Amino acid sequence: MKTPGAALVGILTSLASISALAAAAEADSGPMIHHSYLVMGGKTALIGEDGTVQWEYAGGTRDGFVLPNGNLLLAFSDRVEEVTRSKQVIFTYKRRKENSEIGTTQRLYNGNTLVTELGSRPSLLEVSPSGEMVRETPLQPETENAHMQTRMARQLRNGNYLVPHLLAFAVKEYTPEGKVVRTIKTDLEELGGRKGENWPFTAIQLDNGNVVVSLTHGNKVVEFNAQGGVAWKVDNVNVGGLFKDPCGSQRLANGNTVIGSHAASTGISMVEVNPQHQIVWTSHHPAAAGVHHFQILTTDGKAEPGVPMK
């Protein structure tokens, strides 16, 4: 049994290791950068580059976006809302009774809203601005455990959907009719197999055809190539143990990857690494503790370009 003194030494050693990683990153890649960002989880907040909370809303959010009009689209376990900066709700979708959770949401190119429902009837739903369901795409999560069926589903440019299924250890691409046309397996032996608990949570389609996937209990983020092989990965060996159940992730336009740790209730909960695995930014903001997902908005005063890859 460790004594209090030994525990304190362990904490100080860990903090020193984190500081050394950050210092090495700054020495290699220049001064640490600054971001403004939206966080979703225990708190829902917009945080400025100076660290101030610029806007805060109801907590318990799972997914969402800052829309081009400045409003926020937010997914809770029982509903999806579009809310203005003055906190006026202008769109609401409430979960169907036969299901038990809502996982994710996305505003589609046609103006409709994508909603992922988990439960006895796991589905992707396309909802019109008036709240009318215009399409239902059945999912194949391979488990009846609703909470573990799926998370950050996204519509692709070709109209299909990219859907991570945690306990299936697979990211599946579905047509709108529900046919699976591609499967990316996350239980590869080189990643530790199923014992590594590489549950896919966020899947991001890149322009080059690769897919970036957050693997929650596996504590890693992997970029898979078009053949399903590993093109790039970052894990706790690279970041000194900072990944704690990474759920949300985002690939920035500059090629860096930001990863949020849902199980980090205190301390550093968000980490940005460059392709060489160097840490170039971290967040230990209390509003971002237990972050489920997020959106990086600006970098050193400049807006992140294009559609967010998250």
C-alpha positions as CSV (number, residue, x, y, z in Angstrom):
1,M,0.0,0.0,0.0
2,K,1.4,3.4,-1.0
3,T,1.9,6.0,1.7
4,P,0.6,9.5,1.2
5,G,4.1,10.7,0.6
6,A,4.6,8.1,-2.1
7,A,1.3,9.1,-3.7
8,L,2.4,12.7,-3.8
9,V,5.7,11.8,-5.4
10,G,3.8,9.9,-8.0
11,I,1.6,12.9,-8.8
12,L,4.5,15.2,-9.0
13,T,6.4,12.8,-11.2
14,S,3.4,12.6,-13.6
15,L,3.0,16.4,-13.7
16,A,6.7,16.7,-14.4
17,S,6.4,14.2,-17.2
18,I,3.6,16.2,-18.8
19,S,5.5,19.5,-18.4
20,A,8.5,17.9,-20.1
21,L,6.4,16.7,-23.0
22,A,4.9,20.2,-23.5
23,A,8.3,21.9,-23.2
24,A,9.8,19.5,-25.8
25,A,6.9,20.2,-28.1
26,E,7.4,24.0,-27.8
27,A,11.1,23.6,-28.4
28,D,10.5,21.5,-31.5
29,S,7.6,23.3,-33.0
30,G,7.6,26.8,-31.6
31,P,5.4,28.6,-29.0
32,M,2.2,26.8,-27.9
33,I,-0.8,27.8,-29.9
34,H,-4.2,29.1,-28.8
35,H,-7.7,27.9,-29.7
36,S,-11.2,28.9,-29.1
37,Y,-13.5,25.9,-29.0
38,L,-16.9,24.4,-28.2
39,V,-17.0,21.7,-25.5
40,M,-19.8,19.2,-24.9
41,G,-20.1,16.9,-22.0
42,G,-20.7,17.7,-18.3
43,K,-20.7,21.3,-19.4
44,T,-21.6,22.9,-22.7
45,A,-19.5,26.0,-23.3
46,L,-17.7,28.2,-25.8
47,I,-14.2,28.9,-24.5
48,G,-12.2,31.8,-26.0
49,E,-8.5,31.8,-26.9
50,D,-7.8,33.6,-23.7
51,G,-9.5,30.9,-21.6
52,T,-12.7,32.8,-20.8
53,V,-16.1,31.1,-21.0
54,Q,-17.9,33.2,-23.6
55,W,-21.2,31.2,-23.5
56,E,-22.6,28.4,-21.5
57,Y,-25.7,26.2,-21.8
58,A,-27.3,23.1,-20.3
59,G,-24.8,20.3,-19.6
60,G,-25.1,16.6,-20.5
61,T,-24.5,17.2,-24.2
62,R,-23.0,14.4,-26.3
63,D,-22.4,15.9,-29.7
64,G,-22.9,19.1,-31.7
65,F,-21.6,21.9,-33.9
66,V,-21.4,25.6,-34.1
67,L,-23.4,26.2,-37.3
68,P,-22.4,28.8,-40.0
69,N,-25.2,31.1,-38.7
70,G,-23.6,31.1,-35.2
71,N,-26.3,29.0,-33.6
72,L,-25.4,25.7,-31.9
73,L,-26.8,22.3,-32.8
74,L,-26.6,20.1,-29.7
75,A,-27.5,16.4,-29.0
76,F,-28.6,15.4,-25.5
77,S,-29.6,11.8,-24.6
78,D,-33.3,12.6,-25.1
79,R,-33.4,15.4,-27.6
80,V,-31.6,17.5,-30.2
81,E,-31.8,21.3,-30.1
82,E,-30.7,24.2,-32.3
83,V,-30.2,27.1,-29.9
84,T,-29.2,30.7,-30.5
85,R,-26.5,32.6,-28.6
86,S,-29.3,34.3,-26.7
87,K,-30.4,30.7,-25.7
88,Q,-33.6,30.7,-27.8
89,V,-34.4,27.1,-28.9
90,I,-35.5,27.3,-32.6
91,F,-35.4,23.6,-33.5
92,T,-36.2,20.5,-31.3
93,Y,-36.3,16.8,-32.0
94,K,-37.4,14.5,-29.2
95,R,-36.3,10.8,-29.0
96,R,-38.9,8.2,-30.0
97,K,-40.3,6.2,-27.1
98,E,-39.1,2.8,-28.4
99,N,-35.5,3.9,-28.1
100,S,-33.5,4.8,-25.0
101,E,-30.8,7.3,-26.2
102,I,-29.7,9.8,-28.8
103,G,-26.1,9.5,-29.7
104,T,-25.2,12.2,-32.2
105,T,-26.4,14.9,-34.5
106,Q,-25.2,16.7,-37.7
107,R,-26.7,19.4,-39.9
108,L,-26.8,18.0,-43.4
109,Y,-26.0,19.7,-46.7
110,N,-29.7,19.9,-47.6
111,G,-30.6,21.7,-44.3
112,N,-32.1,18.6,-42.6
113,T,-30.7,17.3,-39.4
114,L,-29.2,13.8,-38.8
115,V,-30.0,12.2,-35.5
116,T,-28.7,8.8,-34.2
117,E,-31.1,6.9,-32.0
118,L,-30.0,3.9,-29.9
119,G,-32.1,1.2,-28.4
120,S,-34.5,-1.5,-29.7
121,R,-34.7,0.2,-33.1
122,P,-31.2,1.7,-33.7
123,S,-31.4,4.0,-36.6
124,L,-30.1,7.1,-38.4
125,L,-33.0,9.6,-38.8
126,E,-33.1,12.6,-41.2
127,V,-35.4,15.3,-39.8
128,S,-36.6,18.3,-41.7
129,P,-36.5,21.8,-40.2
130,S,-40.2,21.5,-39.3
131,G,-39.4,18.3,-37.2
132,E,-40.8,15.8,-39.7
133,M,-38.9,12.6,-40.2
134,V,-38.1,12.2,-43.9
135,R,-35.8,9.2,-43.8
136,E,-34.9,6.3,-41.5
137,T,-31.8,4.2,-42.0
138,P,-31.7,1.0,-39.9
139,L,-28.3,0.2,-38.3
140,Q,-26.5,-3.1,-37.6
141,P,-24.7,-2.6,-34.3
142,E,-24.4,-6.3,-33.4
143,T,-25.4,-5.7,-29.8
144,E,-28.6,-5.0,-27.9
145,N,-26.7,-2.9,-25.4
146,A,-28.1,0.5,-26.4
147,H,-25.4,2.6,-24.9
148,M,-22.7,0.7,-26.7
149,Q,-24.4,0.5,-30.1
150,T,-23.0,3.5,-31.8
151,R,-21.7,7.1,-31.4
152,M,-20.5,9.8,-33.8
153,A,-22.3,9.0,-37.1
154,R,-21.7,11.4,-40.0
155,Q,-23.1,11.8,-43.5
156,L,-20.4,11.6,-46.2
157,R,-20.3,13.7,-49.4
158,N,-21.6,10.8,-51.4
159,G,-24.7,10.7,-49.3
160,N,-23.8,7.5,-47.4
161,Y,-23.2,7.5,-43.6
162,L,-20.0,6.5,-41.6
163,V,-21.0,4.9,-38.4
164,P,-18.7,3.6,-35.6
165,H,-20.1,0.5,-33.7
166,L,-18.3,0.1,-30.4
167,L,-18.8,-3.5,-29.5
168,A,-18.7,-4.7,-33.1
169,F,-15.1,-3.3,-33.2
170,A,-16.1,-1.8,-36.6
171,V,-16.8,1.4,-38.5
172,K,-19.4,0.7,-41.1
173,E,-20.4,2.8,-44.2
174,Y,-24.1,2.6,-44.8
175,T,-26.2,3.6,-47.8
176,P,-29.3,5.6,-47.0
177,E,-31.3,2.3,-47.4
178,G,-29.2,0.6,-44.7
179,K,-26.9,-1.5,-46.8
180,V,-23.3,-1.9,-45.5
181,V,-20.9,-1.1,-48.3
182,R,-17.6,-0.8,-46.3
183,T,-16.3,-2.1,-43.0
184,I,-13.2,-0.9,-41.1
185,K,-12.2,-3.3,-38.4
186,T,-10.6,-1.9,-35.2
187,D,-9.6,-5.2,-33.6
188,L,-6.4,-5.6,-35.6
189,E,-3.7,-7.7,-33.9
190,E,-1.2,-4.8,-34.4
191,L,-3.5,-2.6,-32.3
192,G,-3.9,-5.2,-29.5
193,G,-6.9,-7.1,-30.9
194,R,-10.1,-7.2,-28.9
195,K,-8.2,-7.4,-25.6
196,G,-7.1,-3.8,-26.4
197,E,-10.8,-2.7,-26.2
198,N,-10.4,-0.6,-29.3
199,W,-14.0,0.5,-29.4
200,P,-14.5,3.0,-32.2
201,F,-16.3,6.2,-31.1
202,T,-15.5,9.0,-33.6
203,A,-14.8,8.3,-37.3
204,I,-13.6,11.0,-39.6
205,Q,-13.5,10.6,-43.4
206,L,-10.5,12.5,-44.8
207,D,-10.2,13.9,-48.4
208,N,-7.5,11.3,-49.2
209,G,-9.8,8.4,-48.4
210,N,-8.3,7.6,-45.0
211,V,-10.5,7.4,-41.9
212,V,-9.4,8.8,-38.5
213,V,-11.0,6.8,-35.6
214,S,-11.0,7.5,-31.8
215,L,-10.7,4.1,-30.0
216,T,-12.1,4.8,-26.5
217,H,-10.9,2.2,-24.0
218,G,-8.0,1.5,-26.3
219,N,-6.7,5.0,-25.5
220,K,-5.5,5.7,-29.0
221,V,-6.5,7.4,-32.2
222,V,-5.8,5.6,-35.5
223,E,-5.8,6.7,-39.1
224,F,-6.8,3.8,-41.3
225,N,-6.0,3.7,-45.0
226,A,-8.4,2.7,-47.8
227,Q,-7.5,-1.0,-47.3
228,G,-8.2,-0.9,-43.6
229,G,-4.6,-0.9,-42.6
230,V,-2.9,1.4,-40.1
231,A,-1.6,4.6,-41.8
232,W,-0.9,6.5,-38.5
233,K,-1.7,6.3,-34.9
234,V,-1.1,8.1,-31.6
235,D,-1.4,6.5,-28.2
236,N,-0.4,6.9,-24.5
237,V,3.2,6.0,-25.2
238,N,3.4,9.2,-27.3
239,V,1.6,11.5,-24.9
240,G,2.7,10.4,-21.5
241,G,-0.5,8.7,-20.5
242,L,-2.8,11.8,-21.1
243,F,-5.4,9.8,-23.1
244,K,-8.2,8.7,-20.7
245,D,-11.1,7.2,-22.7
246,P,-10.7,9.4,-25.8
247,C,-14.1,9.9,-27.3
248,G,-14.2,13.0,-29.5
249,S,-11.5,13.9,-31.9
250,Q,-11.0,16.4,-34.7
251,R,-8.5,16.5,-37.6
252,L,-7.5,20.2,-38.2
253,A,-6.8,21.7,-41.6
254,N,-3.1,21.9,-40.8
255,G,-2.9,18.1,-40.3
256,N,-2.8,18.1,-36.5
257,T,-5.2,16.0,-34.5
258,V,-7.1,17.1,-31.3
259,I,-8.3,14.4,-28.9
260,G,-10.6,14.8,-25.9
261,S,-10.5,12.5,-22.9
262,H,-14.0,11.8,-21.5
263,A,-12.6,10.2,-18.3
264,A,-10.4,13.2,-17.4
265,S,-12.5,14.8,-14.7
266,T,-9.6,17.0,-13.7
267,G,-6.3,18.1,-15.3
268,I,-5.5,17.9,-19.0
269,S,-8.6,16.8,-20.9
270,M,-7.7,17.8,-24.5
271,V,-4.5,17.2,-26.4
272,E,-3.4,18.3,-29.8
273,V,-0.6,16.4,-31.6
274,N,1.1,17.0,-34.9
275,P,1.8,14.2,-37.4
276,Q,5.2,13.7,-35.6
277,H,3.3,13.0,-32.3
278,Q,4.5,16.2,-30.7
279,I,2.1,17.9,-28.3
280,V,1.4,21.4,-29.5
281,W,-1.6,22.4,-27.4
282,T,-3.5,21.1,-24.3
283,S,-6.6,22.2,-22.4
284,H,-7.1,21.7,-18.7
285,H,-10.0,24.2,-18.6
286,P,-12.6,23.1,-15.9
287,A,-15.4,23.7,-18.4
288,A,-13.8,21.0,-20.6
289,A,-13.5,18.4,-17.8
290,G,-15.1,15.1,-18.9
291,V,-15.4,16.4,-22.5
292,H,-17.5,14.1,-24.7
293,H,-16.9,15.9,-27.9
294,F,-15.8,19.3,-29.0
295,Q,-15.2,21.6,-32.0
296,I,-12.1,23.7,-32.5
297,L,-13.2,27.1,-33.9
298,T,-10.1,29.3,-34.2
299,T,-6.4,29.0,-34.0
300,D,-4.4,32.1,-33.0
301,G,-7.3,34.4,-34.1
302,K,-8.0,32.6,-37.5
303,A,-11.1,30.6,-38.0
304,E,-10.6,26.8,-38.7
305,P,-11.5,26.6,-42.5
306,G,-14.0,24.4,-44.1
307,V,-16.4,21.8,-42.7
308,P,-15.2,20.6,-39.3
309,M,-13.6,17.1,-39.6
310,K,-14.9,15.7,-36.3
